[in-house]
Amino acid sequence: MIVEPRNIMTSPIKRGKIGKQTTLGGVIPYVSDPYDMKKKLANEERKYHEEHVQDKPFSQKAKHTEFFNTHK
């Protein structure tokens, strides 16, 4: 009888607690998710933009200037 080598090697079943908050690797620390980061970044960019905008909009109206000689 010829026996071939095993294909899959597994470890034995782990023994421990059963129920809520049970993990094989220990307690997993809570890390908050920055889900609101997009909104914070948009607010920072808006504030930066408002700091660099001039108070009065650009006026395209030509102002009257005096000439060197009078028109006749």
Secondary structure as GFF3:
##gff-version 3
##sequence-region A 1 72
A	DSSP	alpha_helix	37	52	.	.	.	ID=ss1
###
